[in-house]
Amino acid sequence: MSSSAFLCLKINEYFSIFLIFSILNVSQAWLPDTSTKLINSANKISSISFKGNGSLFPDHFTVLYQDEETILLGGRNRIYNLSIYDFVERKKSEIYWPSSEAHSQLCILKGKNEEECQNYIRLLFYTSPGKLLVCGTNSFKPLCRNYAYKNGNYFFEKESEGIGVCPYDPNHNSTAIYSNDYLFSATVADFSGGDPLIYREPLRTELSDLKHLNAPNFVSSVTHGEYIYFFFRETAVEFMNCGKIIYSRVARVCKHDKGGPHQSRNKWTTFSKARLNCSVPGEYPFYFDEIQSTSAIIEGKYGESTTKVIYGALTTPDNAIGGSAICVFQMSDIEDAFRGPFKHQESINANWLPVPDNKVPEQRPGECVQDSRILPDANVNFIKTHPLMERAVPSYQGRPILIRVSLNYRFTAIAVDPQVRTVNDKTYDVIYIGTDDGKILKVVNIVTEQTSKAFVISENEVFPRGTPVRQLAIAPGNGKVIAITKGETKLVTLNHCKSIATCNDCIELRDPHCAWDQLKNLCVSIDAVTSFRYLVQDIKRGNGSRCKISTNEKVPRKEFDDTITSNSIDEESNSNAKELTVQVENRSDFDDCSNDINADVRTGCSQIKKSEFTSASLLWGSLLAAVVGLLVGFVAGYCVSRKYYLNYPNPPCIEQHNHLDRLNGNQNSFLVRPAKNVNLDVLNMSTDNLQPKKDNLGSLKNLNIANEGTLQKIKKTYI
């Protein structure tokens, strides 16, 4: 092969590889987020630790109540009263409530050990000013007490049974909320934990009905409008394939549900549930099915709209790829799911399908009514047999805002500092995420009208490795969070402003709590300054080049770069991604503009024409390049093949084809040379007198002499 032909083939090969990589770059494949600006070890983090009574057994801490000055922690036989600012213990305002000797002995007789046979305080609610309701496990025999608070002390008033309100085991996942003078709880109602229920005295969910609750793990509960919403994960009864799978759910009941008529007087008439869909979209979506924690309901401005949302931390199953995600769910989407069709299974082997509208009672089941005790039996029976909704609740903007794939940890807890205001008067949610490996991630949610993307500010080792973070709560002060494990509680400061030395690093950190002070040349916490005039921030893009802007003088025209940063966060894959630029049309107008160092984009100073580079345009460009490449490759290949044939008229491959064609008797092939005439003396002889000749195998071969004198072989087949 000639050198020019070899060069053309190599060019085509490299061009094909280039096209493949171009198409891969614009494809919408799922790539987990792995970018983290700061990774802090335990010795770099400021924290205050509280370990309770210091016994050999863990306290199984949980946050019971929190206000601007105080935090009440539930522990082993005790309620701890701490200052929320410095974790100073106020022992005079604590409640000590151990199990009685009889209950402890009975617990041990039932097979439990000394650690389990204690009273772990799980619930505390202020029922009225100065009145408290407290519930504990009480050695696997739940009890509740009422206390009165006077002059800084708590006084015991009365005691009541806590079955159905408080869990038996401190390790059991349960939740409760106090609303409209009623306590709504989601827990278990037996010693073995086999009777899960959602309860408000005297109403409960159906007993041993897998359509209602199927081995649930309750996560949280919130109140919204006329309903109480419960978030949990459970084994999916509608899953029809082999094996079983766990789905995340949200269920709701009406606050003033009074039960149904007749036999349903102690049963909910409004209980229904829907699936939570946290997945990476695609032809085959990748699901994060197991919800671990949720935030409170947050009302804020996201993009150009104001809405109420709730954040959730969800994971893959324990025996699957270690994946975790943060999804945001709008309360309006949750309400829409409960207004949609119901799901129904005709028989045990039938598929789950939506219930036709003509089979739904006219007064829609599951909604609040003035008096549920006078509902028709058809309405009550329908919601009893059809508690599952057909539509799943979608995540905000259709996908998770943060994905982490790790063999080292999974998300276990979440807390949100809502709507943190920055120096340019915009607001962002700061998210704290706990893991099962003792880490806490600090994340900012950057929302536009089209997308919502979380940026990981820092990953912090707060507890020893292998220690799960069970609960998180926001403390007063920028970047302060309360982290709870089984045996320790910490007040952690995750404000990293003082550790940043340069302006570029401060801005690229994209922490709403931090800004660069151009007068002091320091990265400062915005809650420590009185004026934002000389502070620089860029949460949306983390553009460190803004450090060059002076606060006292205009930017000279010769130093102006003719470019501004694109306003879309979709164009960057991480904080170091290249920024798209657009041309400024009227530079003469720029001299009249003042330098607003806190503006995200200079507007109103000059007419700016933006060139929009979207993923769609890149995709079409790649497809056009692929078509052009195919045409160029075809033309180049054709030219090379013609040149190769002309330079080498008798290549070995053609000789091989000639032999094959002569055996087949093909005289018309353009690759076969014309057959030569053979002069034989036997031409004058009659072919009838020729004797057939046997070969060594005993087969007969006849020689046929053509009229033109060509000797040909005749192949015979013997059957």
C-alpha positions in Angstrom: 0.0 0.0 0.0 1.3 3.5 -0.9 2.2 6.0 1.8 -0.6 8.4 0.7 -3.2 5.6 0.9 -2.0 4.7 4.4 -2.2 8.4 5.5 -5.8 8.7 4.3 -6.9 5.6 6.2 -5.2 6.9 9.4 -7.0 10.3 9.0 -10.4 8.5 8.7 -9.6 6.4 11.7 -8.7 9.4 13.9 -11.7 11.4 12.6 -14.0 8.5 13.6 -12.6 8.5 17.1 -13.1 12.2 17.4 -16.7 11.9 16.4 -17.3 9.2 19.0 -15.9 11.4 21.8 -17.9 14.4 20.6 -21.2 12.5 20.7 -20.3 11.2 24.2 -19.6 14.7 25.5 -23.1 16.0 24.5 -25.0 12.9 25.6 -27.2 13.2 28.6 -25.6 10.3 30.5 -25.7 10.1 34.3 -22.5 11.2 35.9 -22.5 11.5 39.7 -21.3 14.6 41.3 -17.8 14.2 42.7 -16.7 17.8 43.1 -16.0 19.1 46.6 -14.3 22.4 47.2 -13.0 21.7 50.7 -12.2 18.4 52.6 -11.7 19.0 56.3 -10.4 16.5 58.7 -11.6 16.4 62.3 -8.8 18.6 63.7 -9.7 21.4 61.3 -13.3 21.7 62.5 -14.5 23.7 65.5 -17.0 21.8 67.6 -18.4 21.3 71.1 -19.1 17.8 72.2 -21.7 16.5 74.7 -21.7 12.8 75.7 -24.5 12.7 78.3 -24.2 10.9 81.6 -21.0 9.1 80.5 -22.2 5.6 81.2 -21.0 2.5 79.4 -24.2 2.4 77.4 -25.1 5.0 74.7 -27.8 7.5 75.4 -29.5 7.1 72.0 -29.8 10.9 71.7 -32.6 12.6 69.8 -33.5 16.3 69.6 -36.9 16.7 71.3 -37.3 20.5 71.3 -35.3 23.5 70.1 -35.8 27.3 70.3 -33.5 30.3 70.1 -31.8 29.7 73.4 -32.4 26.1 74.4 -32.2 22.6 73.1 -33.8 19.6 74.9 -32.1 16.2 74.2 -33.8 12.9 74.9 -31.5 10.3 76.3 -31.2 7.4 78.6 -33.6 8.0 81.6 -33.2 11.7 81.2 -34.0 14.9 79.3 -31.0 17.1 79.0 -31.4 20.9 78.9 -28.5 22.6 77.1 -27.7 26.1 76.0 -27.9 26.1 72.2 -24.9 28.5 71.9 -22.3 26.7 73.9 -23.9 23.4 75.0 -23.6 24.3 78.7 -25.8 21.8 80.6 -28.5 23.3 82.8 -28.9 20.4 85.3 -31.5 22.2 87.4 -33.9 22.2 84.4 -33.5 18.6 83.5 -36.0 15.8 83.8 -34.9 12.5 85.3 -37.3 9.6 84.6 -36.0 6.0 84.9 -38.0 2.9 84.5 -39.4 1.3 87.6 -37.7 -1.8 89.0 -40.7 -4.0 88.1 -40.7 -2.8 84.5 -37.0 -3.4 84.2 -37.2 -6.9 85.6 -40.1 -7.8 83.3 -38.1 -6.5 80.3 -35.1 -8.7 81.2 -37.5 -11.7 81.7 -38.7 -11.2 78.1 -35.1 -11.7 76.8 -33.8 -8.1 76.6 -30.5 -7.0 78.1 -29.7 -4.3 80.6 -28.9 -1.7 78.0 -32.3 -2.2 76.3 -34.3 -2.3 79.5 -34.0 1.5 80.2 -36.3 4.4 79.6 -35.1 6.2 76.5 -37.1 9.5 76.0 -38.3 9.8 72.5 -41.1 12.4 72.4 -41.7 15.9 73.9 -44.3 18.4 73.0 -45.6 21.6 74.5 -49.4 21.0 74.6 -50.0 24.4 76.0 -48.0 27.2 77.6 -46.1 25.6 80.5 -47.5 22.1 79.9 -45.4 19.3 78.5 -46.2 15.8 77.2 -43.2 13.4 77.4 -43.0 9.8 76.2 -40.3 7.1 76.6 -39.7 3.5 75.8 -39.8 2.5 79.5 -38.1 -0.9 79.2 -40.2 -2.0 76.2 -43.4 -0.8 77.9 -44.0 2.7 76.5 -45.3 5.3 78.9 -46.2 9.0 78.6 -46.2 11.7 81.3 -47.5 15.2 81.6 -45.3 17.8 83.2 -45.9 21.5 84.3 -43.1 24.0 83.9 -42.8 26.6 86.7 -40.0 28.8 87.7 -37.4 26.9 85.7 -38.4 23.5 87.0 -40.6 20.7 85.8 -43.3 19.1 88.0 -44.9 15.7 87.3 -48.7 15.7 87.0 -50.0 12.4 85.5 -49.0 9.3 83.7 -50.6 7.4 80.8 -50.0 4.5 78.5 -47.8 5.2 75.5 -48.5 2.2 73.2 -49.1 3.3 69.7 -47.5 6.7 70.5 -43.9 5.9 71.4 -41.7 3.0 70.1 -40.7 0.1 72.2 -37.1 0.1 71.0 -35.0 3.3 70.8 -33.5 1.9 67.5 -36.9 1.8 65.9 -37.7 4.4 63.3 -40.8 6.3 64.3 -42.1 9.9 64.1 -44.8 12.0 65.8 -46.2 15.5 65.5 -48.5 17.5 67.7 -51.2 19.6 65.9 -54.7 20.9 66.6 -54.5 19.6 70.2 -53.9 16.0 69.0 -50.8 13.8 68.9 -50.3 12.1 65.5 -47.7 9.3 65.6 -46.3 6.6 63.3 -44.7 3.8 65.1 -45.3 0.1 66.2 -47.9 -1.1 68.7 -46.4 -4.4 69.9 -43.3 -5.8 71.6 -41.9 -7.5 68.5 -42.4 -4.5 66.2 -44.7 -6.4 63.9 -47.8 -4.1 64.1 -46.9 -0.8 62.4 -49.6 1.9 62.6 -50.3 5.6 62.1 -52.3 6.6 65.1 -54.3 9.4 66.6 -56.4 8.3 69.5 -58.6 6.4 68.9 -58.0 6.1 65.1 -55.4 3.9 63.5 -54.6 2.2 60.2 -55.9 -1.2 59.3 -54.3 -4.1 61.3 -52.3 -6.6 59.2 -53.3 -5.1 55.9 -50.3 -4.9 53.6 -52.0 -2.5 51.3 -51.9 0.1 54.1 -48.5 -0.5 55.7 -46.0 -3.2 54.7 -43.0 -3.3 57.1 -42.5 0.5 57.1 -39.6 2.5 58.4 -41.0 5.9 59.4 -38.8 8.9 58.7 -40.7 12.2 59.5 -44.0 13.9 59.7 -45.1 17.5 58.8 -48.3 19.5 58.9 -49.6 21.3 55.8 -53.1 22.7 55.4 -55.8 20.3 56.6 -53.6 17.2 56.5 -50.7 15.6 58.4 -48.1 14.1 56.0 -45.9 11.1 56.9 -42.8 10.1 55.0 -41.5 6.6 55.2 -40.1 3.6 53.2 -41.8 0.2 52.9 -41.9 -3.0 50.9 -43.8 -2.2 47.8 -47.0 -4.4 47.5 -47.5 -3.4 43.9 -44.1 -4.7 42.7 -44.9 -7.7 40.5 -41.5 -9.0 39.5 -39.5 -11.7 41.3 -38.3 -10.8 44.8 -39.3 -7.6 46.6 -38.3 -4.0 46.5 -38.6 -1.0 48.9 -40.3 2.2 47.8 -40.3 5.7 49.4 -43.8 6.9 50.3 -45.7 9.9 51.5 -49.0 9.2 53.3 -51.6 11.7 54.6 -54.5 11.8 57.0 -57.0 14.5 57.7 -56.4 16.4 61.0 -60.1 16.3 62.0 -60.9 12.8 60.8 -63.5 11.4 63.2 -63.5 7.8 62.0 -66.1 6.1 59.9 -69.6 4.7 60.6 -70.3 1.3 62.3 -67.3 -1.0 62.3 -65.0 1.7 61.0 -65.5 4.1 63.9 -61.9 3.5 65.1 -60.3 3.5 61.6 -59.1 6.3 59.4 -61.4 7.4 56.6 -58.8 9.6 54.9 -55.6 7.5 54.9 -53.9 7.3 51.5 -50.4 7.2 50.2 -48.3 7.8 47.1 -44.8 6.9 45.9 -42.0 9.4 45.9 -40.0 9.4 42.6 -36.4 10.3 43.1 -34.6 9.1 40.0 -32.2 9.9 37.2 -34.5 10.3 34.1 -33.9 8.3 30.9 -35.3 5.4 29.0 -34.4 3.2 32.0 -34.5 5.5 35.0 -32.1 4.9 37.9 -34.0 5.1 41.1 -33.1 6.1 44.7 -35.9 4.2 46.4 -35.1 4.4 50.1 -35.8 7.6 51.9 -33.6 8.2 55.0 -34.4 11.7 56.1 -36.4 14.9 55.2 -36.2 18.6 56.1 -39.1 20.7 57.3 -41.3 22.4 54.8 -39.5 25.4 53.3 -41.1 28.3 51.6 -38.8 30.3 49.3 -38.1 31.7 45.9 -36.7 29.2 43.5 -35.9 30.6 40.1 -38.7 33.1 39.4 -41.4 31.4 41.4 -42.2 31.1 45.1 -43.2 27.7 46.3 -43.1 25.3 49.3 -40.7 22.4 49.1 -39.3 19.7 51.2 -35.8 18.2 50.8 -35.3 14.4 51.1 -32.1 12.3 51.4 -32.6 9.0 49.6 -30.3 6.0 48.9 -30.1 2.8 46.9 -30.6 -0.5 48.7 -27.9 -1.9 51.0 -27.1 -4.7 48.6 -26.9 -2.5 45.5 -24.4 0.1 44.2 -23.7 2.6 47.0 -25.6 5.6 45.8 -27.2 8.6 47.5 -29.2 11.5 46.3 -30.9 14.7 47.4 -34.3 15.3 45.9 -36.6 18.2 46.3 -40.4 17.7 46.3 -42.9 20.5 45.9 -45.9 20.4 48.2 -48.1 21.3 45.3 -46.9 18.1 43.4 -47.7 16.0 46.5 -51.2 17.4 46.6 -51.6 16.8 42.9 -50.7 13.1 43.3 -53.4 12.7 45.9 -55.9 14.3 43.6 -55.1 11.8 40.8 -56.4 8.3 40.1 -56.3 5.5 42.6 -54.3 2.3 41.9 -56.2 -1.1 41.9 -55.4 -4.8 41.6 -58.4 -6.8 40.4 -57.0 -10.2 41.6 -53.9 -11.5 43.2 -52.3 -12.3 39.9 -53.6 -9.2 38.0 -51.6 -6.1 37.3 -52.0 -2.9 39.2 -54.0 -0.5 37.1 -55.6 2.9 37.6 -59.2 2.9 38.8 -61.6 4.2 36.1 -63.3 7.5 37.2 -66.8 5.9 36.9 -65.9 3.4 39.6 -64.8 6.1 42.1 -67.6 7.3 44.5 -69.0 10.7 43.7 -67.8 12.2 46.9 -64.1 11.7 46.5 -62.6 9.3 49.1 -59.6 10.3 51.1 -60.5 14.0 51.4 -61.5 16.0 54.5 -65.2 16.3 55.2 -67.0 18.0 58.0 -68.1 14.8 59.7 -66.6 11.5 58.5 -68.9 9.5 60.7 -71.9 10.0 58.3 -70.0 9.0 55.2 -71.6 6.3 53.0 -70.3 2.8 53.5 -69.2 2.7 49.8 -67.0 5.7 50.3 -65.3 4.3 53.5 -64.9 0.8 51.9 -63.4 2.3 48.8 -60.6 4.1 50.6 -60.0 1.1 52.8 -59.3 -1.1 49.7 -57.7 1.6 47.5 -55.2 3.5 49.7 -52.5 3.6 47.0 -52.4 6.4 44.4 -51.6 5.7 40.8 -49.2 8.7 40.2 -45.9 9.1 41.9 -44.7 12.4 43.3 -42.0 13.8 40.9 -38.9 15.5 42.1 -38.5 19.2 41.5 -37.4 19.8 37.9 -37.4 16.0 37.3 -34.1 14.9 38.8 -32.0 14.9 41.9 -30.1 18.1 42.7 -27.1 16.1 44.1 -25.9 12.5 43.5 -23.1 10.8 45.3 -21.8 7.3 44.4 -19.5 6.0 47.1 -18.5 2.7 48.6 -17.5 4.5 51.8 -20.7 6.2 52.9 -24.4 6.9 52.3 -26.6 9.8 53.2 -28.4 9.3 56.5 -29.7 12.7 57.7 -30.5 16.2 56.3 -31.1 19.7 57.6 -31.6 22.9 55.7 -30.8 26.5 56.5 -33.4 28.1 54.3 -33.2 31.1 52.1 -29.8 32.5 53.2 -29.5 36.0 51.9 -26.3 37.0 50.1 -24.7 40.3 49.4 -26.6 40.8 46.1 -29.9 40.3 47.9 -30.5 36.8 46.5 -31.4 33.8 48.5 -30.1 30.2 48.5 -30.8 27.1 50.6 -27.8 25.8 52.5 -28.1 22.0 53.0 -26.2 19.9 55.6 -26.1 16.2 54.9 -25.0 13.6 57.4 -23.5 10.2 56.4 -23.1 6.8 57.9 -19.4 7.3 58.0 -19.3 10.3 60.4 -19.1 13.0 57.7 -21.2 16.1 57.2 -21.5 17.7 53.8 -22.2 21.4 53.4 -24.1 22.1 50.1 -25.7 25.1 48.4 -28.7 24.6 46.1 -28.4 26.9 43.1 -31.7 27.1 41.3 -32.6 28.7 38.0 -35.9 28.6 36.0 -34.7 25.5 34.1 -32.4 23.6 36.4 -31.6 23.0 40.1 -28.1 22.0 40.9 -26.3 21.6 44.2 -22.7 22.5 44.7 -20.7 20.8 47.5 -18.9 23.4 49.5 -17.2 21.1 52.0 -16.9 17.6 53.2 -16.2 17.4 56.9 -15.1 14.6 59.2 -17.0 15.3 62.3 -17.2 11.9 64.0 -14.9 8.9 63.9 -15.2 6.7 60.8 -18.1 4.2 60.8 -20.2 6.4 63.1 -23.6 7.1 61.5 -25.0 10.6 61.8 -28.6 10.0 63.0 -30.0 13.5 63.1 -29.1 17.1 62.1 -30.6 20.4 63.3 -29.7 24.0 62.5 -28.3 26.1 65.3 -28.3 29.9 65.5 -25.3 31.5 63.7 -24.1 31.1 60.1 -22.7 27.6 59.5 -23.6 26.1 62.8 -25.3 22.7 63.0 -26.2 20.2 65.7 -25.1 16.7 64.8 -26.5 13.7 66.6 -25.1 10.1 66.9 -26.2 7.3 69.1 -23.7 8.2 71.9 -22.6 11.8 71.2 -24.0 15.2 70.3 -21.9 18.0 68.7 -22.4 21.7 68.0 -20.3 22.0 64.9 -19.2 25.2 63.1 -19.0 24.7 59.4 -18.3 28.3 58.5 -14.9 28.1 56.7 -14.5 31.8 55.9 -11.5 32.4 58.2 -9.5 29.5 56.7 -9.6 31.0 53.2 -6.6 33.2 52.3 -7.2 34.6 48.8 -10.0 36.4 47.1 -10.2 33.8 44.3 -10.5 30.9 46.8 -13.2 32.8 48.8 -15.4 33.5 45.8 -14.9 30.0 44.2 -15.9 28.5 47.5 -19.5 29.7 46.7 -20.5 29.6 50.3 -23.4 32.0 50.9 -22.1 32.6 54.5 -18.7 33.9 53.2 -17.7 37.0 51.1 -14.5 38.7 50.3 -14.0 42.1 52.0 -12.0 44.3 49.6 -11.1 46.8 52.2 -9.7 44.3 54.7 -8.5 41.8 52.1 -10.1 39.0 54.1 -12.7 36.3 53.6 -15.3 37.2 56.2 -18.6 35.8 57.4 -21.4 38.1 56.2 -23.1 38.0 59.6 -20.0 39.7 61.1 -20.2 42.8 58.9 -22.6 45.8 59.0 -22.4 46.8 55.4 -22.2 44.8 52.2 -20.8 47.6 50.1 -17.3 46.3 49.8 -18.1 42.6 49.8 -17.7 40.4 46.7 -19.6 37.1 46.2 -20.6 35.0 43.2 -22.6 32.0 44.3 -24.0 31.1 40.9 -20.8 30.8 39.0 -17.9 31.2 41.5 -16.1 33.6 39.2 -12.9 34.6 40.9 -12.0 37.1 38.2 -14.3 39.6 39.8 -11.6 40.1 42.5 -9.9 42.5 40.0 -12.8 45.0 40.1 -12.0 48.0 42.2 -14.5 49.6 44.5 -13.3 53.2 44.1 -12.8 53.6 40.3 -14.2 52.6 37.1 -12.6 49.8 35.1 -10.5 51.4 32.3 -11.6 50.6 28.8 -8.2 49.1 27.8 -8.5 46.6 30.6 -12.0 45.5 29.7 -12.0 42.0 28.2 -15.0 42.5 25.9 -16.6 39.4 27.6 -18.9 38.7 30.4 -19.7 35.5 32.1 -22.7 33.5 31.0 -25.5 33.5 33.5 -26.4 29.9 33.1 -25.0 27.3 35.5 -25.8 24.5 33.0 -22.6 25.3 31.0 -20.3 24.3 33.9 -19.5 20.8 35.1 -17.5 22.0 38.1 -16.0 25.2 39.6 -13.1 25.1 37.2 -15.1 24.7 34.1 -14.5 27.2 31.2 -17.1 29.9 31.0 -18.9 30.8 27.8 -18.5 34.4 26.7 -20.7 36.8 24.7 -19.7 39.9 22.8 -20.6 43.4 23.9 -22.0 45.5 21.1 -21.8 49.0 22.4 -18.6 49.6 24.2 -19.0 53.3 24.2 -21.8 53.0 26.7 -19.7 51.1 29.1 -17.9 54.3 30.3 -21.1 55.6 31.8 -21.7 52.6 34.0 -20.8 52.4 37.7 -19.0 49.3 38.9 -21.5 47.3 41.0 -19.3 44.5 42.3 -22.2 42.6 43.7 -24.2 42.3 40.5 -24.3 38.9 38.9 -24.2 40.3 35.4 -23.8 43.9 34.2 -27.2 44.9 32.9 -28.5 48.3 31.9 -25.0 49.6 31.1 -24.8 48.4 27.5 -26.8 46.5 25.1 -25.6 43.0 25.3 -26.2 40.4 22.7 -26.0 36.9 24.1 -25.1 33.9 22.0 -26.9 31.0 23.5 -24.9 27.8 23.4 -27.3 25.1 24.6 -26.8 21.3 24.7 -29.3 21.1 21.8 -27.1 23.3 19.5 -24.0 21.3 20.5 -25.9 18.0 19.7 -27.0 19.3 16.2 -23.5 20.5 15.5 -22.0 17.1 16.4 -24.6 15.4 14.2 -23.7 17.7 11.3 -20.0 17.0 11.8 -20.8 13.3 11.8 -22.6 13.5 8.5 -19.8 15.6 6.9 -17.3 13.1 8.3 -19.1 10.2 6.7 -19.2 12.0 3.3 -15.5 12.9 3.5 -14.7 9.4 4.5 -16.6 7.9 1.6 -15.0 10.2 -1.0 -11.5 9.6 0.5 -12.1 5.8 0.6 -13.3 5.8 -3.0 -10.3 7.8 -4.2 -7.9 5.5 -2.3 -9.5 2.4 -3.7 -9.3 3.6 -7.3 -5.7 4.7 -6.9 -4.8 1.3 -5.3 -6.4 -0.6 -8.2 -4.7 1.4 -10.9 -1.3 1.2 -9.3 -1.6 -2.5 -8.7 -3.5 -4.2 -11.6 -2.4 -7.7 -10.6 -2.5 -7.9 -6.8 -2.4 -11.3 -5.1 -6.0 -11.1 -4.0 -7.2 -10.8 -7.6 -5.2 -13.9 -8.6 -6.9 -15.8 -5.8 -10.3 -14.6 -7.1 -9.3 -15.8 -10.6 -8.6 -19.4 -9.4 -12.0 -19.4 -7.6 -13.8 -18.1 -10.6 -12.2 -20.6 -13.0 -13.3 -23.5 -10.8 -16.8 -22.1 -10.8 -16.8 -21.7 -14.6 -17.4 -18.0 -14.4 -16.1 -16.5 -17.6 -17.7 -13.1 -17.3 -16.1 -11.8 -14.2 -14.0 -8.7 -14.8 -11.4 -10.0 -12.4 -10.9 -13.2 -14.6 -8.5 -13.2 -17.4 -9.7 -14.6 -20.8 -9.3 -18.4 -21.1 -6.5 -19.6 -23.3 -7.2 -22.0 -26.2 -5.5 -25.4 -25.9 -4.4 -27.3 -29.0 -4.8 -30.9 -28.5 -4.2 -33.8 -30.9 -7.3 -35.4 -29.7 -9.4 -32.8 -31.4 -9.6 -35.0 -34.5 -10.7 -37.9 -32.4 -14.3 -38.7 -31.5 -15.2 -38.0 -28.0 -17.3 -41.1 -27.9 -14.1 -43.3 -28.0 -12.6 -41.7 -25.0 -12.4 -44.0 -22.0 -13.3 -42.6 -18.7 -10.4 -42.4 -16.3 -10.6 -43.2 -12.7 -8.7 -41.2 -10.1 -7.2 -42.6 -6.9 -10.5 -42.3 -5.1 -12.4 -44.2 -7.6 -14.4 -41.2 -8.8 -14.9 -40.6 -12.5 -13.9 -37.4 -14.2 -14.9 -36.7 -17.8 -13.0 -34.3 -20.0 -15.2 -32.2 -22.2 -13.7 -30.6 -25.2 -15.5 -27.4 -26.1 -16.2 -26.4 -29.7 -13.6 -23.7 -29.4 -11.0 -26.1 -28.3 -11.1 -25.2 -24.6 -10.6 -28.0 -22.1 -13.0 -27.8 -19.3 -13.7 -29.9 -16.2 -17.1 -31.3 -15.5 -17.8 -31.9 -11.8 -20.1 -34.8 -11.1 -22.0 -35.4 -7.9 -22.7 -38.9 -6.8 -25.6 -39.6 -4.5 
